[in-house]
Amino acid sequence: MFEQFAWRHIVPLFVASATTFGGLWPFWAPRDAMLEFGLPARIADSPTAQPVMVVSSARTTALGLLMFIFYQQGKLADVDTIMTVMGAYLGVVDGYVCWKEGMPDKAVFRCVSGMVIAGCGMVGLTEGF
């Protein structure tokens, strides 16, 4: 899997790891995962909201797994594409939801970190400049 490894791949592999394994957390502790995500306790404590977090996080895990699979296949441009789309779109949506739910610090963190991930993908960090 790491035959093509270069130091610039640390960020994409970190993002793939965080999305793959972080997306599994809600399966065991949906309330805690929702609080860490940035949702307020009134939502995290809701038994009806918790399955939604699990379903959503499963999709996030799938994106992380795709990043690992494409990396292993040497499809480095595809890894960059996933980071670009995931970072930009999910960063904005996550930030918006956290902001709307009264969690401005988490909103800014989610949006900024998403844009950093998108930027890394847009400049082709994985594939090479």
C-alpha positions as CSV (number, residue, x, y, z in Angstrom):
1,M,0.0,0.0,0.0
2,F,2.8,2.4,0.7
3,E,5.1,1.7,-2.3
4,Q,4.4,5.2,-3.6
5,F,4.6,6.9,-0.2
6,A,6.0,10.4,-0.2
7,W,6.0,12.8,2.8
8,R,3.4,15.0,1.2
9,H,1.0,12.0,1.5
10,I,0.9,12.4,5.3
11,V,-2.0,14.8,5.1
12,P,-4.2,12.7,2.8
13,L,-3.5,9.6,4.8
14,F,-4.4,11.4,8.0
15,V,-7.6,12.6,6.4
16,A,-8.4,9.1,5.2
17,S,-7.7,7.7,8.7
18,A,-9.8,10.4,10.5
19,T,-12.8,9.9,8.2
20,T,-12.6,6.1,8.2
21,F,-12.1,5.6,11.9
22,G,-13.8,8.7,13.2
23,G,-16.9,7.7,11.2
24,L,-17.1,4.5,13.2
25,W,-17.3,6.3,16.6
26,P,-21.1,6.9,16.4
27,F,-21.8,3.2,16.2
28,W,-20.6,2.8,19.8
29,A,-21.2,6.3,21.3
30,P,-23.5,8.4,19.1
31,R,-24.1,11.0,21.8
32,D,-20.4,11.5,22.4
33,A,-19.7,11.6,18.7
34,M,-22.4,14.2,18.2
35,L,-21.0,16.4,21.0
36,E,-17.5,16.2,19.6
37,F,-18.8,17.0,16.1
38,G,-20.2,20.2,17.5
39,L,-23.9,19.6,18.0
40,P,-25.4,20.8,21.2
41,A,-26.4,18.5,24.0
42,R,-30.2,19.0,23.3
43,I,-29.6,17.2,19.9
44,A,-27.0,14.7,21.1
45,D,-29.3,13.6,23.9
46,S,-32.2,12.9,21.5
47,P,-32.7,9.2,20.9
48,T,-34.3,10.0,17.5
49,A,-31.2,12.0,16.3
50,Q,-28.7,9.4,17.2
51,P,-29.4,6.9,14.4
52,V,-29.2,9.7,11.9
53,M,-25.7,10.4,13.1
54,V,-24.8,6.7,12.7
55,V,-26.1,6.6,9.1
56,S,-24.4,9.9,8.3
57,S,-21.1,8.7,9.7
58,A,-21.2,5.5,7.8
59,R,-21.1,7.6,4.6
60,T,-18.1,9.5,6.0
61,T,-16.4,6.2,6.7
62,A,-17.1,5.1,3.1
63,L,-15.3,8.2,1.8
64,G,-12.3,7.5,4.0
65,L,-12.2,3.9,2.7
66,L,-12.4,5.1,-0.9
67,M,-9.4,7.4,-0.2
68,F,-7.4,4.4,1.1
69,I,-8.5,2.2,-1.8
70,F,-7.6,4.8,-4.4
71,Y,-4.3,5.5,-2.6
72,Q,-3.4,1.8,-2.6
73,Q,-4.3,1.6,-6.3
74,G,-2.0,4.5,-7.1
75,K,-5.0,6.7,-8.2
76,L,-3.6,9.7,-6.4
77,A,-5.5,12.3,-8.4
78,D,-8.7,10.6,-7.3
79,V,-7.6,10.9,-3.6
80,D,-7.1,14.7,-4.3
81,T,-10.6,14.9,-5.9
82,I,-12.2,13.3,-2.9
83,M,-10.4,15.7,-0.6
84,T,-11.4,18.7,-2.7
85,V,-15.1,17.8,-2.8
86,M,-15.3,16.4,0.7
87,G,-13.4,19.2,2.3
88,A,-15.2,22.0,0.5
89,Y,-18.8,20.7,0.6
90,L,-18.8,19.0,3.9
91,G,-16.8,21.8,5.5
92,V,-19.4,24.3,4.5
93,V,-22.3,22.2,5.5
94,D,-20.8,21.1,8.8
95,G,-19.9,24.7,9.6
96,Y,-23.4,25.9,8.6
97,V,-25.1,23.3,10.8
98,C,-22.9,24.0,13.8
99,W,-23.4,27.7,13.4
100,K,-27.1,27.4,13.1
101,E,-27.2,25.2,16.2
102,G,-25.4,27.9,18.3
103,M,-21.9,26.4,18.2
104,P,-19.9,29.1,16.5
105,D,-16.4,27.8,17.6
106,K,-17.1,24.4,16.2
107,A,-18.6,26.0,13.1
108,V,-15.5,27.9,12.4
109,F,-13.3,24.9,13.1
110,R,-15.3,22.7,10.8
111,C,-15.4,25.2,8.0
112,V,-11.7,26.2,8.1
113,S,-10.5,22.6,8.4
114,G,-12.7,21.6,5.5
115,M,-11.2,24.4,3.4
116,V,-7.7,23.3,4.3
117,I,-8.5,19.8,3.2
118,A,-10.1,21.1,0.0
119,G,-7.1,23.3,-0.6
120,C,-4.8,20.3,-0.3
121,G,-6.8,18.4,-2.8
122,M,-7.1,21.3,-5.2
123,V,-3.3,21.8,-5.4
124,G,-2.8,18.1,-5.9
125,L,-1.0,17.4,-2.7
126,T,-1.3,13.6,-3.1
127,E,-0.5,13.4,-6.8
128,G,2.2,16.0,-6.7
129,F,2.3,19.6,-7.7
